[in-house]
Amino acid sequence: MTQRGLRCRGPYGGEVDATECGEPARFEVLRHRRGPLHVCPVHLGPALLLADGVLWPPDIRLIG
């Protein structure tokens, strides 16, 4: 499933000012009690460590 137009929200999920990347998102990371986090390949690893509510083990889906 491809979702076009989604942009990377950066390693903090866009919840910290000026941390959005703006690159096309390629992955969706599911989070507890929050919306899914859309990230680019560069921010996938940092998002797993830094974003709030990331499930463990992580549930990651390829979207683009």
N, C-alpha and C positions, 0 to 999 in steps of 0.2 A: 504494500500500500504506500503510495507516494503522496505526500502532502506538500504541495508547492507553496512558496511564499513564506514559510516559517523561517524565522531568523534565530540565530544562536542567542541565548539569554545569558551567556557567560557562566563562569564557574559558580556564581552565587544565585543563579536563577533570576537575575534582574532585580533582586530585592535590595541590592546595595547600589547606590548611585554610581553612575559612570562605569559599570562593569559589563554592560551589554556589548557583545562582540559585533553583531550585525552581519556576520557571515551566514550563508545558508545552513540551516540545521539539518543534520543527517541522522541524529539519534533522538529518541524520546526516552527519558528516564522517569519511571513512575515513582511518586512520592506519597507518603502517608499524610492524609488530610490536606493535601495541596494538589494543585493541578500538575500535570506532567511537565517536566523540564525538557525543553528542546535545545540541543547543543550541537556544535560542530565537532569534528574529530579532535581538534586541538584542546577543547574544553571538556571532553568527555571524562577523562581521568580526574582533573581537578574538581569537576562537578560532583563526582561520586564521593569525594572526600570533604568538600566544603559546603555544598548546598544543603539547606534544611529539609528534613523529612525524607531523605533518600532511603528506600527500603534496603535491607540487607538480608540475604544476598540481593544485589541489585537486579531490577527487572528492566532490561534495556531492549529497545526495539529499533530496528533500522527503518527510517521513514523516508530517506531520500537517496 
